[in-house]
Amino acid sequence: MRAAIFSSQSAKGWYGGCSGRQRGAAQDYLQTALRQAETFPYLLEQAEIQRLQAMMLIDRSAPGDRETAQKSLAEALEGYARMAMRRHVELTQALMNQTAIKAE
């Protein structure tokens, strides 16, 4: 069940929506996947979905996206730290720094 949630919703939304520049649809799929991950709960999927959503928001750069991305990255960072996923913590911190630099 774990792999089915992430691959059927997140991957479909992320790859399908973003590759076709249909970010609204991609964001809907990511939100659905996050709700499902929270329901079961799957900590890794929650963190991954938060990070993917933040990456999409950073790329889109609509008003308010950077702030929302920072919040998503902070939640992802917390999840990765809880699971002792050092490399993911580093990747997420790098994204947070990148977002903060671009926001200035």
C-alpha positions as CSV (number, residue, x, y, z in Angstrom):
1,M,0.0,0.0,0.0
2,R,2.8,2.4,0.8
3,A,4.4,2.5,-2.6
4,A,0.9,2.7,-4.3
5,I,0.1,5.9,-2.6
6,F,3.2,7.8,-3.5
7,S,3.6,6.4,-7.0
8,S,-0.1,6.7,-8.0
9,Q,-0.7,10.2,-6.7
10,S,2.6,12.1,-6.2
11,A,4.4,10.8,-9.3
12,K,1.4,11.2,-11.5
13,G,0.9,14.8,-10.3
14,W,4.6,15.7,-10.3
15,Y,5.7,14.2,-13.6
16,G,2.5,14.6,-15.5
17,G,1.6,18.1,-14.3
18,C,4.9,19.7,-14.2
19,S,6.2,18.2,-17.4
20,G,3.1,19.5,-19.1
21,R,3.3,22.8,-17.2
22,Q,-0.1,22.0,-15.7
23,R,1.0,23.0,-12.2
24,G,-2.5,23.5,-10.9
25,A,-3.3,19.8,-11.6
26,A,0.1,18.8,-10.2
27,Q,-0.6,20.7,-7.0
28,D,-4.0,19.1,-6.6
29,Y,-2.4,15.6,-7.0
30,L,0.3,16.5,-4.5
31,Q,-2.3,17.7,-2.0
32,T,-4.3,14.5,-2.4
33,A,-1.1,12.4,-1.9
34,L,-0.2,14.4,1.2
35,R,-3.6,13.9,2.8
36,Q,-3.4,10.2,2.1
37,A,0.1,10.0,3.5
38,E,-1.0,11.8,6.7
39,T,-4.0,9.5,7.0
40,F,-2.0,6.3,7.1
41,P,0.6,7.9,8.3
42,Y,3.7,7.5,6.2
43,L,6.3,9.9,7.4
44,L,8.7,9.5,4.4
45,E,5.9,10.2,1.9
46,Q,4.8,13.2,3.9
47,A,8.3,14.7,3.8
48,E,8.8,13.8,0.2
49,I,5.5,15.3,-0.9
50,Q,6.2,18.5,1.1
51,R,9.6,18.8,-0.6
52,L,8.2,18.1,-4.1
53,Q,5.4,20.7,-3.6
54,A,8.0,23.3,-2.5
55,M,10.1,22.6,-5.5
56,M,7.1,23.1,-7.8
57,L,6.2,26.4,-6.0
58,I,9.8,27.6,-6.2
59,D,9.7,27.0,-10.0
60,R,6.3,28.6,-10.4
61,S,7.2,31.8,-8.5
62,A,3.7,33.2,-8.2
63,P,3.0,35.7,-5.5
64,G,3.2,34.0,-2.1
65,D,4.8,30.8,-3.5
66,R,8.2,31.3,-1.9
67,E,6.6,31.8,1.6
68,T,4.5,28.7,1.1
69,A,7.5,26.8,-0.2
70,Q,9.5,27.7,2.9
71,K,6.8,26.4,5.1
72,S,6.6,23.1,3.2
73,L,10.4,22.8,3.3
74,A,10.4,23.4,7.0
75,E,7.9,20.6,7.5
76,A,9.9,18.3,5.2
77,L,13.1,19.1,7.1
78,E,11.5,18.2,10.4
79,G,10.3,14.9,9.0
80,Y,13.7,14.0,7.5
81,A,15.4,14.9,10.7
82,R,13.0,12.8,12.7
83,M,13.9,9.8,10.5
84,A,17.6,10.6,10.7
85,M,17.8,11.1,6.9
86,R,20.9,13.2,6.9
87,R,21.3,13.6,3.1
88,H,17.7,14.6,2.7
89,V,18.1,17.1,5.5
90,E,21.0,18.6,3.6
91,L,19.1,18.7,0.3
92,T,16.1,20.4,2.0
93,Q,18.3,22.9,3.7
94,A,19.9,23.7,0.4
95,L,16.5,24.3,-1.1
96,M,15.6,26.5,1.8
97,N,18.7,28.6,1.3
98,Q,18.1,28.8,-2.4
99,T,14.6,30.1,-1.8
100,A,15.7,32.6,0.8
101,I,18.3,34.0,-1.5
102,K,15.9,34.4,-4.4
103,A,13.3,36.1,-2.2
104,E,15.6,38.9,-1.2
